[in-house]
Amino acid sequence: MYYRNEVIDFLQANKILAIKLDHALTGVGKSVSNQIEMIGEGATRALYYASCFTDEYQDVCQQQKTEDIRFKNSVVHLMMHRDIVYDMLKIYFEGIFRFKTTEQIEHIKKMLMAANVHIAASALTNAGFALAVASAVAIGLNLSLNMSALVGGKVGALIGVTGLYGVVQKAADSARRLHYTYPSYYSALYVQELEMMYFLVEPLFGQAGAFQQSTSERGIADTIIRMIR
């Protein structure tokens, strides 16, 4: 129970979700969850800690402890004025363009221009184009994720600690799905302690079919177009 209480106390003391997530971005402008669902998820996660008292479920208990700590660490990154949405996009596109040739990147850029999507890249290197695309997508989102949309009420007023802890459960579920569907991207986020913030961009990646598209030039261009639009 200590880890659960520690992460809740940390979030409440810093009011970090109310302040910083207000400036984060979500891909499709939908609320992550309503209040009732979030409270339910928080209660479920709290009940999972009962497994800590039985030898058979120590792995479940340890997993939750690890998730709580990593969620807390990722919020620290959020507090340190990092644009974590841009960071997650940059990491994704760095992986996409890592092995593309200059000719392939030029072809992708032309397809984007044909769709009226203009990427301001000073040089068509792998790293440079990845940064430019990440910036274009981040700017194109232009949708704020506010706390009321996230949890269906004001922090510390309607949802209480159970609903607040439901945010951690939402983040954990999202990270687990990513680990299963796209382990290489999960690993890249994990190294930067960002995998527990993936839930912020999961709707965007889902709508764009980011993990279903082929890695051909056409498939990559289509993913970028859907992300921006």
VONU-66413 format. One record per residue (C-alpha): residue number from 1; x negated, y, z negated; chain. Coordinates in steps of 0.25 Angstrom, whole numbers, plus 2048, in hexadecimal, padded with zeros to 3 digits. Each point is the difference from the previous one (the first is absolute). Example, Ala and Ser with C-alpha at 12.3 -4.5 7.8 and 13.67 -1.06 7.14 Angstrom:
{1; {7CF; 7EE; 7E1}; 'A'}
{2; {7FA; 80E; 802}; 'A'}
This chain:
{1; {800; 800; 800}; 'A'}
{2; {7F4; 809; 7FE}; 'A'}
{3; {7FD; 802; 80E}; 'A'}
{4; {80F; 803; 803}; 'A'}
{5; {801; 80B; 7F5}; 'A'}
{6; {7F2; 806; 804}; 'A'}
{7; {804; 802; 80F}; 'A'}
{8; {80E; 806; 7FC}; 'A'}
{9; {7FA; 809; 7F5}; 'A'}
{10; {7F5; 805; 80B}; 'A'}
{11; {80B; 803; 80A}; 'A'}
{12; {808; 807; 7F6}; 'A'}
{13; {7F5; 808; 7FA}; 'A'}
{14; {7FB; 805; 80D}; 'A'}
{15; {80E; 801; 807}; 'A'}
{16; {7F8; 7FC; 80C}; 'A'}
{17; {80B; 7FA; 808}; 'A'}
{18; {809; 80C; 7FE}; 'A'}
{19; {7F5; 80A; 804}; 'A'}
{20; {7F7; 7F8; 80A}; 'A'}
{21; {809; 7F7; 807}; 'A'}
{22; {809; 80C; 803}; 'A'}
{23; {7F5; 803; 80A}; 'A'}
{24; {7FD; 7F3; 806}; 'A'}
{25; {806; 7FB; 80D}; 'A'}
{26; {80A; 7F5; 804}; 'A'}
{27; {802; 7FB; 80E}; 'A'}
{28; {80E; 800; 803}; 'A'}
{29; {806; 809; 7F5}; 'A'}
{30; {808; 7F5; 7F9}; 'A'}
{31; {800; 800; 7F1}; 'A'}
{32; {7F8; 7F4; 7FB}; 'A'}
{33; {80B; 7FC; 7F7}; 'A'}
{34; {80C; 804; 7F8}; 'A'}
{35; {800; 802; 7F1}; 'A'}
{36; {807; 7F3; 7FD}; 'A'}
{37; {7F7; 7F8; 808}; 'A'}
{38; {7F4; 806; 7FA}; 'A'}
{39; {804; 7FE; 7F2}; 'A'}
{40; {803; 7F2; 803}; 'A'}
{41; {7F2; 7FD; 806}; 'A'}
{42; {7FA; 807; 7F4}; 'A'}
{43; {808; 7F7; 7F6}; 'A'}
{44; {7FC; 7F4; 809}; 'A'}
{45; {7F1; 803; 7FF}; 'A'}
{46; {801; 803; 7F1}; 'A'}
{47; {806; 7F2; 7FE}; 'A'}
{48; {7F5; 7FA; 808}; 'A'}
{49; {7F7; 803; 7F5}; 'A'}
{50; {807; 7F6; 7F7}; 'A'}
{51; {7F7; 7F6; 808}; 'A'}
{52; {7F4; 805; 7F8}; 'A'}
{53; {805; 7F8; 7F4}; 'A'}
{54; {800; 7F3; 808}; 'A'}
{55; {7F3; 7F9; 805}; 'A'}
{56; {807; 7FB; 80D}; 'A'}
{57; {802; 80E; 805}; 'A'}
{58; {7F3; 807; 7FD}; 'A'}
{59; {7FD; 802; 80E}; 'A'}
{60; {80D; 808; 802}; 'A'}
{61; {7FD; 808; 7F4}; 'A'}
{62; {7F1; 803; 805}; 'A'}
{63; {805; 804; 80D}; 'A'}
{64; {80A; 80A; 7FA}; 'A'}
{65; {7F5; 806; 7F7}; 'A'}
{66; {7F7; 801; 80C}; 'A'}
{67; {80B; 807; 809}; 'A'}
{68; {803; 80A; 7F4}; 'A'}
{69; {7F1; 804; 7FF}; 'A'}
{70; {7FE; 801; 80F}; 'A'}
{71; {80D; 809; 801}; 'A'}
{72; {7FB; 809; 7F5}; 'A'}
{73; {7F2; 801; 807}; 'A'}
{74; {807; 803; 80D}; 'A'}
{75; {808; 80B; 7F9}; 'A'}
{76; {7F3; 806; 7FB}; 'A'}
{77; {7FC; 801; 80F}; 'A'}
{78; {80D; 807; 803}; 'A'}
{79; {7FD; 80A; 7F4}; 'A'}
{80; {7F2; 803; 806}; 'A'}
{81; {807; 808; 80B}; 'A'}
{82; {7FD; 7F5; 80B}; 'A'}
{83; {80A; 7FF; 80B}; 'A'}
{84; {802; 7F1; 7FE}; 'A'}
{85; {80A; 7FF; 80C}; 'A'}
{86; {7F6; 805; 809}; 'A'}
{87; {7F5; 7F7; 7FA}; 'A'}
{88; {809; 7F4; 802}; 'A'}
{89; {803; 804; 80F}; 'A'}
{90; {7F1; 802; 802}; 'A'}
{91; {7FC; 7F3; 7FB}; 'A'}
{92; {80B; 7F9; 809}; 'A'}
{93; {7FC; 807; 80C}; 'A'}
{94; {7F1; 7FE; 7FD}; 'A'}
{95; {803; 7F1; 801}; 'A'}
{96; {808; 801; 80D}; 'A'}
{97; {7F5; 808; 807}; 'A'}
{98; {7F4; 7FA; 7FA}; 'A'}
{99; {7FD; 7F7; 80C}; 'A'}
{100; {806; 808; 80C}; 'A'}
{101; {7F7; 806; 80B}; 'A'}
{102; {800; 80E; 804}; 'A'}
{103; {808; 7FC; 80D}; 'A'}
{104; {80B; 7F9; 7F8}; 'A'}
{105; {801; 80C; 7F6}; 'A'}
{106; {801; 809; 80C}; 'A'}
{107; {80B; 7F7; 806}; 'A'}
{108; {808; 801; 7F3}; 'A'}
{109; {7FE; 80F; 800}; 'A'}
{110; {806; 801; 80E}; 'A'}
{111; {80C; 7F8; 7FC}; 'A'}
{112; {803; 808; 7F4}; 'A'}
{113; {7FF; 80D; 809}; 'A'}
{114; {80A; 7FA; 809}; 'A'}
{115; {809; 7FF; 7F5}; 'A'}
{116; {7FE; 80E; 7FC}; 'A'}
{117; {7F7; 7FC; 7F4}; 'A'}
{118; {7F3; 808; 7FF}; 'A'}
{119; {7F5; 7FC; 7F8}; 'A'}
{120; {7F5; 80A; 7FD}; 'A'}
{121; {7F4; 7F8; 800}; 'A'}
{122; {7F3; 808; 803}; 'A'}
{123; {7F9; 7F3; 804}; 'A'}
{124; {805; 7F2; 804}; 'A'}
{125; {7F8; 7F8; 7F6}; 'A'}
{126; {807; 7F5; 7F8}; 'A'}
{127; {7FF; 808; 7F3}; 'A'}
{128; {803; 80D; 805}; 'A'}
{129; {80D; 7FB; 807}; 'A'}
{130; {804; 7F9; 7F4}; 'A'}
{131; {7FF; 80D; 7F8}; 'A'}
{132; {807; 808; 80A}; 'A'}
{133; {80C; 7F6; 801}; 'A'}
{134; {801; 7FF; 7F1}; 'A'}
{135; {801; 80F; 7FF}; 'A'}
{136; {80A; 801; 80C}; 'A'}
{137; {809; 7F5; 7F9}; 'A'}
{138; {7FF; 806; 7F2}; 'A'}
{139; {804; 80E; 806}; 'A'}
{140; {80B; 7FA; 808}; 'A'}
{141; {807; 7FA; 7F4}; 'A'}
{142; {803; 80D; 7FA}; 'A'}
{143; {80A; 7F9; 7F6}; 'A'}
{144; {7FE; 802; 7F1}; 'A'}
{145; {802; 7F5; 7F6}; 'A'}
{146; {806; 806; 7F4}; 'A'}
{147; {802; 7F9; 7F3}; 'A'}
{148; {80F; 800; 800}; 'A'}
{149; {800; 7F9; 80D}; 'A'}
{150; {7F6; 7F6; 7FA}; 'A'}
{151; {807; 7FC; 7F3}; 'A'}
{152; {80E; 807; 802}; 'A'}
{153; {7FF; 809; 7F4}; 'A'}
{154; {7F7; 809; 7F8}; 'A'}
{155; {7F4; 7FB; 7FA}; 'A'}
{156; {802; 7FE; 7F1}; 'A'}
{157; {80E; 803; 801}; 'A'}
{158; {809; 7F6; 806}; 'A'}
{159; {7F7; 7F4; 804}; 'A'}
{160; {7F7; 7FF; 7F3}; 'A'}
{161; {7F4; 7F7; 7FF}; 'A'}
{162; {807; 7F4; 806}; 'A'}
{163; {803; 808; 80D}; 'A'}
{164; {7F2; 806; 800}; 'A'}
{165; {7FA; 7F2; 7FF}; 'A'}
{166; {809; 7FC; 80B}; 'A'}
{167; {7F7; 809; 809}; 'A'}
{168; {7F4; 7F7; 7FC}; 'A'}
{169; {808; 7F3; 804}; 'A'}
{170; {804; 807; 80D}; 'A'}
{171; {7F1; 803; 803}; 'A'}
{172; {7FC; 7F2; 7FC}; 'A'}
{173; {80B; 7F9; 809}; 'A'}
{174; {7FB; 809; 80C}; 'A'}
{175; {7F1; 7FD; 7FD}; 'A'}
{176; {803; 7F1; 800}; 'A'}
{177; {808; 800; 80D}; 'A'}
{178; {7F4; 807; 807}; 'A'}
{179; {7F7; 7F6; 7FA}; 'A'}
{180; {808; 7F5; 807}; 'A'}
{181; {803; 807; 80D}; 'A'}
{182; {7F3; 808; 803}; 'A'}
{183; {7F5; 7FB; 7F6}; 'A'}
{184; {7F4; 808; 807}; 'A'}
{185; {807; 80D; 7FE}; 'A'}
{186; {804; 7FC; 7F2}; 'A'}
{187; {7F1; 7FD; 7FD}; 'A'}
{188; {7FC; 80D; 806}; 'A'}
{189; {80A; 808; 7F7}; 'A'}
{190; {7FC; 7F7; 7F4}; 'A'}
{191; {7F2; 805; 801}; 'A'}
{192; {804; 80E; 7FF}; 'A'}
{193; {80A; 7FD; 7F5}; 'A'}
{194; {80C; 804; 809}; 'A'}
{195; {808; 7F3; 802}; 'A'}
{196; {809; 804; 7F5}; 'A'}
{197; {804; 80C; 807}; 'A'}
{198; {803; 7F9; 80D}; 'A'}
{199; {80F; 801; 7FC}; 'A'}
{200; {800; 80F; 804}; 'A'}
{201; {7FD; 7FC; 80F}; 'A'}
{202; {806; 7F3; 801}; 'A'}
{203; {80D; 805; 807}; 'A'}
{204; {7F8; 807; 80A}; 'A'}
{205; {7F7; 7F4; 803}; 'A'}
{206; {80D; 7F7; 801}; 'A'}
{207; {807; 80A; 809}; 'A'}
{208; {7F4; 801; 809}; 'A'}
{209; {7FE; 7F1; 801}; 'A'}
{210; {7F2; 802; 7FC}; 'A'}
{211; {7FD; 7F2; 7FD}; 'A'}
{212; {808; 7FA; 80B}; 'A'}
{213; {7FB; 807; 80C}; 'A'}
{214; {7F4; 7FA; 808}; 'A'}
{215; {7F3; 807; 7FF}; 'A'}
{216; {800; 803; 80F}; 'A'}
{217; {7FF; 80F; 804}; 'A'}
{218; {80F; 800; 803}; 'A'}
{219; {803; 7FA; 7F3}; 'A'}
{220; {7F8; 809; 7F8}; 'A'}
{221; {805; 80C; 808}; 'A'}
{222; {80F; 7FC; 7FD}; 'A'}
{223; {7FD; 7FE; 7F1}; 'A'}
{224; {7FA; 80E; 7FF}; 'A'}
{225; {80C; 806; 808}; 'A'}
{226; {80A; 7FA; 7F7}; 'A'}
{227; {7F8; 805; 7F4}; 'A'}
{228; {800; 80E; 804}; 'A'}
{229; {80E; 800; 805}; 'A'}
